[in-house]
């Protein structure tokens, strides 16, 4: 007891000095619980208030009222270690051996087109978008057939070599490629039929794989290559790549992969814009388990 006759209260969060002869119920405001430190937050287990500052934590008012407590809590007993205690010594970690680059499959291995699923949201959005673009194309075709196309104008469809020679040209069938040209690792081909060749002249001479009427005026002449926003999410067993392309056209897209690389070619905005990217994978990929999913606002590759 101090000279002033007051003793220290040992209740947590109180810290006041008090007179033993004047110690009544409710004089002490304290925390009956213990301190809690988690994720940089500090508080007491008996109440909800938390703080990141230690001084503020010590100043949190108690949540319970009772008498002051003059009994000092016992110190935690220290466990004495026996003199003959054996301290295990873990062996040093062995350095990770680098993988032999010869064990890595070649990036030039044939690639396989990934399995595809199309979400209901894309089907609805694509139907609406294609109707809008169809009206534009019909107007262009109508204008072309009404005499505004000059004699000698070439058909704008891929791989078609026909030229406009008058109204009879509109009755001809156009043999063309609805897809897009792909040039990768020395190979050249169309995304719609996959007939690959290393010779550029042979590529240009490949006949189309679908028929349609000729297109003398191209309503999609402003097609642009766009750098789209992407998102990469990885777990121990999978990698998911999301490309934020609005209203992709799956029939005009190509996602293919082998064990160590992936080619991405996406036609979106109903066919107005394109996104293209080649990705080298760090780890070996089980490509036959991969698939692609198409939605109204994004394309997902797993």
Secondary structure, DSSP 8 states (H G I E B T S, - for coil): --TTSEEE--STTT--EEEGGG--TTSEEE-SS-EEEETTEEEETTS--EES-HHHHHT---SEEE----------------TT----------------GGGS--TTS--EE-EEEE-HHHHHHHHHHHHHHHHHHHHHHHHIIIIIS-TT-B--STT---B--SGGGGGSEEEE--S-EEEETTEEEETTT---BS-HHHHHT---SEEEE--SS-TTTT-EE----EEEEE-SS-EEEEE--SS--GGG-EEEE-SSEEEEEEEEGGGTEEEEEEEE-SS---GGG-EEEE-SS-EEE-
